[in-house]
Amino acid sequence: MKDYQQKRMKNHVLPQPVYRQALWAVKDLLRMKRRLSELRSEAYAVGGRDFLKPCAGYGSGFVCDVTGNRAAQIANLSWRIDAIVNALNALPEKYREGIERKMVYDVPYSDDYHPNTWKRWQQVFLYNVAVNLSIL
């Protein structure tokens, strides 16, 4: 995998661990969307009881808040997905589709623009993802 940052874009250079976290958050976007869809469909299921979920110990008993746990997971996934989508929407419109296809679906960049142009906007995108996810 040939992922690197352009050092001349000093205001968009991330520390290597932050860069990798942002990169893999974007590459995980499809899984997060699928999981969010599953959680939302399960949220409206009636009658199912899930006793295999983790429970919190409180005094001499246990408290199982499956609905609360599911709501927290939905909120967290929604926030992460929105952070990535907002970073993508911050790019100029003509680069959005190419950046999304490369970063999420691993489709090579088109020949519409110079490779350095794609790399520059990819770096800006990942910087915005890191800022939106509060990992910078």
C-alpha positions as CSV (number, residue, x, y, z in Angstrom):
1,M,0.0,0.0,0.0
2,K,1.5,3.3,-1.1
3,D,0.0,5.8,1.3
4,Y,2.0,8.8,2.3
5,Q,1.7,12.5,3.0
6,Q,3.1,15.3,1.0
7,K,5.5,17.1,3.3
8,R,5.3,20.4,1.5
9,M,1.6,20.8,2.7
10,K,2.8,21.7,6.2
11,N,-0.6,22.8,7.5
12,H,-2.1,19.4,6.5
13,V,0.6,17.0,7.6
14,L,-0.5,14.7,10.4
15,P,1.5,12.6,12.8
16,Q,1.9,9.1,11.3
17,P,-0.4,7.3,13.9
18,V,-3.1,9.9,13.4
19,Y,-2.8,9.7,9.6
20,R,-3.2,5.9,9.8
21,Q,-6.2,6.1,12.1
22,A,-7.9,8.5,9.7
23,L,-7.0,6.4,6.8
24,W,-8.5,3.2,8.3
25,A,-11.6,5.0,9.6
26,V,-12.3,5.9,6.0
27,K,-11.5,2.4,4.7
28,D,-14.0,1.1,7.3
29,L,-16.8,3.3,6.1
30,L,-18.8,0.5,4.3
31,R,-18.7,-1.8,7.3
32,M,-19.8,1.0,9.6
33,K,-22.8,1.8,7.3
34,R,-23.8,-1.8,7.2
35,R,-23.5,-2.1,11.0
36,L,-25.5,1.1,11.5
37,S,-28.2,-0.3,9.3
38,E,-28.3,-3.5,11.2
39,L,-28.5,-1.7,14.6
40,R,-31.3,0.6,13.4
41,S,-33.4,-2.4,12.1
42,E,-32.8,-4.2,15.4
43,A,-33.8,-1.2,17.4
44,Y,-37.4,-1.5,16.2
45,A,-37.7,-5.2,16.6
46,V,-40.4,-6.1,19.1
47,G,-40.3,-8.9,21.6
48,G,-36.7,-10.0,21.3
49,R,-34.7,-10.3,24.5
50,D,-30.9,-10.5,24.3
51,F,-29.5,-11.7,27.6
52,L,-26.1,-12.4,26.0
53,K,-25.2,-8.7,26.0
54,P,-22.8,-7.4,28.6
55,C,-24.4,-6.3,31.9
56,A,-23.0,-3.8,34.4
57,G,-22.6,-4.9,38.0
58,Y,-24.3,-2.7,40.5
59,G,-24.2,-3.7,44.2
60,S,-25.4,-7.2,44.5
61,G,-27.3,-7.2,41.1
62,F,-26.8,-6.6,37.5
63,V,-28.2,-4.0,35.3
64,C,-28.7,-4.8,31.6
65,D,-29.7,-1.9,29.4
66,V,-29.7,-3.5,26.0
67,T,-31.6,-0.6,24.5
68,G,-29.3,2.0,26.0
69,N,-26.2,0.1,24.7
70,R,-27.7,-0.2,21.3
71,A,-28.6,3.6,21.3
72,A,-25.0,4.4,22.3
73,Q,-23.7,2.2,19.4
74,I,-26.0,3.9,16.9
75,A,-25.0,7.4,18.1
76,N,-21.3,6.5,18.0
77,L,-21.5,5.0,14.5
78,S,-23.6,7.8,13.2
79,W,-21.1,10.4,14.5
80,R,-18.2,8.6,12.9
81,I,-20.0,8.3,9.5
82,D,-21.1,11.9,9.6
83,A,-17.5,13.0,10.4
84,I,-16.2,11.2,7.3
85,V,-19.0,12.4,5.0
86,N,-18.6,16.0,6.2
87,A,-14.9,15.8,5.4
88,L,-15.7,14.5,2.0
89,N,-18.3,17.3,1.4
90,A,-15.6,19.9,2.3
91,L,-13.7,19.0,-0.8
92,P,-14.3,20.6,-4.2
93,E,-17.2,18.8,-5.9
94,K,-15.1,17.7,-8.9
95,Y,-12.8,15.7,-6.7
96,R,-15.3,14.1,-4.3
97,E,-16.3,11.0,-6.3
98,G,-12.7,10.2,-7.2
99,I,-11.4,10.5,-3.6
100,E,-14.4,8.5,-2.3
101,R,-13.9,5.7,-4.9
102,K,-10.2,5.5,-4.1
103,M,-10.3,5.7,-0.3
104,V,-13.5,3.7,0.3
105,Y,-13.8,1.3,-2.6
106,D,-10.0,1.1,-3.5
107,V,-10.7,2.0,-7.2
108,P,-7.6,3.7,-8.8
109,Y,-7.8,7.4,-9.5
110,S,-9.0,8.4,-13.0
111,D,-6.8,10.2,-15.5
112,D,-8.9,13.3,-15.3
113,Y,-6.4,15.1,-13.1
114,H,-2.7,14.8,-12.4
115,P,-1.8,12.2,-9.7
116,N,-0.3,14.9,-7.5
117,T,-3.6,16.7,-7.6
118,W,-5.4,13.6,-6.4
119,K,-2.8,13.1,-3.6
120,R,-3.1,16.7,-2.5
121,W,-6.9,16.4,-2.1
122,Q,-6.6,13.0,-0.5
123,Q,-4.3,14.5,2.1
124,V,-6.7,17.4,2.7
125,F,-9.5,14.9,3.0
126,L,-7.7,12.7,5.6
127,Y,-6.7,15.8,7.6
128,N,-10.4,16.9,7.7
129,V,-11.4,13.3,8.8
130,A,-8.8,13.5,11.6
131,V,-10.1,16.9,12.8
132,N,-13.8,15.7,12.6
133,L,-13.0,12.5,14.5
134,S,-11.1,14.5,17.1
135,I,-8.0,12.4,16.8
136,L,-5.7,15.2,15.8
